[in-house]
């Protein structure tokens, strides 16, 4: 899971389980100082050197079969003084530089805390499967970047659970706001990373539950 760049992606050999079986998922969401558009990595543009920072994280370790939470973490991070700051992003999450300076952890402290949680549940050799809204195209990039800034490479699996796709295919939704509303959640107002990770996890759980009920009928 934590490596020096040499990835290990062990295939499950658990008796009675399908090939590629995994026991846990990491539901994740982050709020950021902004994002780079029209590039693969929304956290950094290598041509223009435009860079943004994740300033809060919600992590939920969950059972991959039931989608029930096992352990969760919320962490806010001080602005590093280097990343660009887009006021439009601040309007979404409501986190100011001043608030983070008083209440946030340093990036090094955040990496240590998140890394400890991940190591506890995945260890050094098991690749991580993520769950979240646009998780592979947004949150995973920011997660890689914050750890790489501290010389740590996380090893991810090749399959992740994107609730954006779940929402579009199964519920006809185009945004997390729409999907979470379909799940019965009230308007969330300012985005909170842990709340969003939990709502994404619950969206996956409810969708699977209803699908299984339909199969039984």
C-alpha positions in Angstrom: 0.0 0.0 0.0 2.8 2.4 0.9 5.7 2.0 -1.5 8.7 3.7 -3.0 7.2 3.6 -6.4 7.1 -0.1 -7.0 3.5 -1.0 -7.0 2.1 -4.3 -5.7 -1.4 -5.3 -6.6 -2.1 -8.7 -5.1 -4.9 -10.7 -6.5 -7.2 -12.3 -4.0 -6.7 -16.0 -3.4 -9.3 -16.2 -0.5 -11.0 -19.6 -0.8 -14.6 -19.3 -2.0 -14.3 -15.7 -3.1 -14.2 -14.4 -6.7 -10.9 -13.4 -8.4 -10.0 -9.9 -7.5 -12.1 -10.0 -4.3 -11.4 -7.2 -1.7 -12.6 -6.9 1.8 -12.6 -3.2 2.4 -13.1 0.1 0.5 -11.9 3.5 1.4 -14.7 6.0 0.9 -13.0 9.4 0.4 -13.8 13.0 -0.4 -11.7 16.1 -0.3 -12.3 19.9 -0.4 -9.7 21.9 -2.3 -8.4 25.4 -3.0 -9.5 24.9 -6.6 -8.9 22.6 -9.5 -7.0 22.6 -12.8 -9.3 22.1 -15.8 -8.7 20.4 -19.2 -5.9 18.2 -17.9 -5.9 14.6 -16.5 -4.7 15.7 -13.0 -7.0 18.3 -11.5 -4.4 19.1 -8.8 -1.5 20.1 -11.0 -0.7 21.3 -14.6 2.9 20.4 -15.4 3.0 22.9 -18.3 1.7 26.0 -16.5 2.8 24.8 -13.0 -0.7 25.7 -11.8 -1.3 23.8 -8.6 -4.1 23.4 -6.1 -4.2 21.8 -2.6 -6.6 19.6 -0.7 -7.4 21.4 2.5 -9.8 18.9 4.1 -10.3 15.1 3.9 -13.0 12.7 4.8 -11.9 9.1 5.0 -14.3 6.2 5.8 -13.0 2.6 5.9 -15.9 0.4 5.0 -16.8 -3.3 4.5 -16.8 -3.8 0.7 -19.7 -6.2 0.9 -22.1 -4.3 3.1 -20.7 -0.8 2.7 -21.0 -0.3 6.4 -18.5 2.0 8.0 -15.7 0.5 10.1 -13.6 3.6 10.9 -13.7 7.2 9.8 -11.6 10.3 9.9 -12.0 14.0 9.2 -9.0 16.3 8.9 -8.5 19.9 7.9 -5.2 21.1 6.6 -3.5 24.5 6.7 -3.0 26.3 3.4 0.6 25.7 2.4 1.1 29.2 1.0 2.1 27.8 -2.4 -1.1 26.4 -3.9 -3.4 28.8 -5.8 -6.6 29.8 -3.9 -9.8 30.1 -5.9 -12.5 32.0 -4.0 -15.2 30.1 -5.9 -14.0 26.9 -4.2 -14.1 28.6 -0.8 -17.8 29.4 -1.5 -18.4 25.7 -1.9 -16.7 24.4 1.3 -16.6 27.6 3.4 -13.1 27.0 4.7 -11.0 30.1 4.8 -7.2 30.5 5.1 -7.7 32.1 8.5 -9.9 29.2 9.8 -7.4 26.6 8.5 -4.4 28.5 10.1 -6.1 28.2 13.5 -7.8 24.8 13.2 -5.9 22.9 10.5 -3.1 20.4 10.7 0.1 20.8 8.7 0.3 18.7 5.6 3.0 16.5 7.3 0.7 15.9 10.3 -2.2 15.1 8.0 -0.2 12.6 5.9 1.0 10.9 9.1 -2.6 10.6 10.4 -4.1 9.4 7.1 -1.2 7.1 6.4 -1.6 5.5 9.9 -5.3 4.9 9.2 -4.6 3.4 5.8 -1.8 1.2 7.0 -4.0 -0.1 9.9 -6.5 -1.5 7.4 -4.5 -2.3 4.3 -1.0 -2.9 5.5 2.1 -2.5 3.3 1.1 -4.9 0.5 -2.6 -4.7 -0.2 -3.7 -2.1 -2.9 -6.5 0.4 -2.0 -9.9 0.5 -3.6 -11.6 3.8 -3.4 -15.2 4.8 -3.3 -16.6 8.3 -3.9 -18.1 10.8 -6.3 -15.8 11.3 -9.3 -13.3 9.6 -7.0 -10.9 8.3 -9.7 -10.9 11.6 -11.7 -10.6 14.0 -8.8 -10.0 12.8 -5.2 -7.5 10.1 -6.1 -5.3 12.7 -7.8 -5.2 15.0 -4.8 -4.6 12.0 -2.5 -1.6 10.9 -4.6 -0.3 14.4 -4.7 -0.3 15.1 -0.9 1.4 11.8 -0.2 4.0 12.2 -2.9 4.9 15.7 -1.6 6.1 13.7 1.4 7.8 11.1 -0.7 5.2 8.4 -0.2 3.5 6.5 -3.0 0.1 4.9 -2.3 -0.7 1.8 -4.2 -4.2 1.8 -5.6 -6.1 -1.0 -7.2 -7.3 -0.7 -10.8 -11.0 -0.7 -9.9 -12.8 1.9 -7.9 -16.5 2.6 -7.1 -17.6 5.9 -8.6 -21.0 7.0 -7.3 -21.2 9.5 -10.1 -21.6 6.5 -12.5 -23.9 4.7 -10.0 -26.1 7.8 -9.9 -26.2 8.4 -13.6 -26.9 4.8 -14.6 -29.3 3.8 -11.8 -30.9 7.1 -10.7 -30.6 9.4 -13.6 -28.6 12.0 -11.7 -26.0 14.3 -13.0 -24.4 15.6 -9.7 -23.7 14.6 -6.2 -26.4 17.1 -5.0 -29.0 15.2 -7.1 -27.9 11.8 -6.0 -27.7 12.6 -2.3 -31.2 14.2 -2.6 -32.5 10.9 -4.1 -31.0 9.2 -1.1 -33.2 11.3 1.2 -30.5 13.7 2.4 -31.5 17.4 2.9 -29.6 20.2 1.1 -26.1 20.0 2.5 -25.3 23.7 2.1 -21.5 24.0 2.4 -19.7 20.8 1.4 -18.0 18.8 4.2 -15.6 16.1 3.1 -16.6 13.5 5.7 -20.3 14.1 5.2 -19.8 13.7 1.4 -17.8 10.5 1.8 -20.5 9.0 4.1 -23.3 10.0 1.7 -21.4 8.5 -1.2 -21.0 5.3 0.8 -24.7 5.2 1.7 -25.6 5.8 -1.9 -23.7 2.7 -2.9 -25.2 0.7 -0.1 -28.8 1.7 -0.9 -28.3 1.0 -4.6 -27.0 -2.5 -4.0 -29.7 -3.2 -1.4 -32.5 -2.2 -3.9 -30.9 -4.1 -6.7 -30.7 -7.3 -4.5 -34.3 -6.9 -3.5 -35.3 -6.7 -7.2 -33.4 -9.9 -7.9 -35.3 -11.6 -5.1 -38.7 -10.7 -6.4 
